[in-house]
Amino acid sequence: MSPDSPTRGSVRSAAEVNEQIRALWMRAGGTLSAQERAEYELLVVEWAAAIRGDVIEAA
């Protein structure tokens, strides 16, 4: 995990995480290295959790 990645339990909005995912893809030029792929996978899990939190909050 990169130094500026969130620590476990931190809360960011789905939009914030989505922006970080987009920035990662832009930096990578569309092809992820193994390290970038690992970062991407963590971001997707965080994004999904944020989306679930939004859905629960809306209910």
C-alpha positions in Angstrom: 0.0 0.0 0.0 1.3 3.4 -0.8 2.1 5.9 2.0 -0.8 8.2 1.0 -3.3 5.3 1.0 -5.9 5.3 3.7 -5.4 3.3 6.9 -7.9 0.6 7.6 -11.1 2.1 9.0 -10.8 5.5 7.4 -13.9 6.7 5.6 -13.8 8.3 2.2 -16.7 8.8 -0.2 -17.2 6.6 -3.2 -16.6 9.7 -5.4 -13.2 10.3 -3.7 -12.1 6.7 -4.2 -13.4 6.7 -7.7 -11.3 9.8 -8.5 -8.2 8.0 -7.1 -9.0 5.0 -9.3 -9.2 7.2 -12.3 -5.9 9.0 -11.4 -4.2 5.6 -11.1 -5.3 4.5 -14.5 -4.2 7.9 -16.0 -0.8 7.6 -14.4 -0.5 4.0 -15.6 -1.4 4.9 -19.2 -4.0 2.1 -19.3 -1.7 -0.8 -18.3 -1.1 -1.5 -14.6 2.1 -3.0 -13.2 1.8 -5.6 -10.5 2.1 -3.0 -7.8 -0.5 -0.7 -9.4 -2.8 -3.7 -9.8 -2.6 -4.4 -6.1 -3.3 -0.7 -5.4 -6.3 -0.9 -7.8 -7.7 -3.9 -6.1 -7.6 -2.2 -2.7 -9.2 0.9 -4.1 -12.0 -1.2 -5.7 -12.7 -2.9 -2.4 -12.8 0.5 -0.7 -15.0 1.9 -3.4 -17.5 -1.0 -3.0 -17.6 -0.5 0.7 -18.3 3.2 0.3 -21.1 2.4 -2.2 -22.6 -0.1 0.3 -22.4 2.6 3.0 -24.2 5.1 0.8 -27.0 2.5 0.0 -27.5 1.7 3.7 -27.5 5.3 4.7 -30.1 6.0 2.0 -32.4 3.3 3.3 
